[in-house]
Amino acid sequence: NAGVTQTPKFQVLKTGQSMTLQCAQDMNHEYMSWYRQDPGMGLRLIHYSVGAGITDQGEVPNGYNVSRSTTEDFPLRLLSAAPSQTSVYFCASSYSGLPPTDTQYFGPGTRLTVL
Amino acid sequence: AQSVSQHNHHVILSEAASLELGCNYSYGGTVNLFWYVQYPGQHLQLLLKYFSGDPLVKGIKGFEAEFIKSKFSFNLRKPSVQWSDTAEYFCAVKYSSNTGKLIFGQGTTLQVKP
């Protein structure tokens, strides 16, 4: 199993540009989520999905869109990048949202810089 | 509001010293508790978790944590740290009323001097 994969690893954008961060998992996990990690703030939940076709907002959803057309993929779209979105983005998945199978497995992260 | 607080932002220890990292969460009913670790240049890995039963939880690499419900705490401990434990440590909580949402603390950077 490859686990949770993310592409790209690094990205530089100009303000106003759009892009999609890719996330895929091959563990047949129902639950997937996106976090951003900023110094001194830990990880904050952006969006999550409890299964294909179902998504919901997390703590900091503004400026981001998600969709979940398949169990495996959960892309994160930045509609119009802003410098405040400079961060490290992590995708995570778990078998379910309920214990004991709710341990989240994280991808390697995407470091995004918005100029 | 549901929140998690880690008291120590930066900890520096010498090898063989004992470690205790604090984690407190706000009241919100039944909780599941996690500690994750992020080694330099790597992604987050689960150290240990609690969801029911024995409040003393043992994880990987000699780490353990104790859930004290009355204090809303889930402190991480290790009797003797090694240089390889240098990493950032995150406490996280999932409230039963918030199925699926994992709330992270700010993180604690641990530096172990050889």
Interface residues (C-beta under 8 A of the other chain):
Chain A: Y31 S33 Y35 G40 M41 G42 L43 R44 L45 Y48 V50 D56 G58 E59 F90 A92 G97 L98 P99 P100 D102 T103 Q104 Y105 F106 G107 P108 G109
Chain B: V4 Q6 H9 N32 F34 Y36 Q42 H43 L44 Q45 L46 K49 F51 S52 F90 A92 K94 T99 G100 K101 L102 I103 F104 G105 Q106 G107
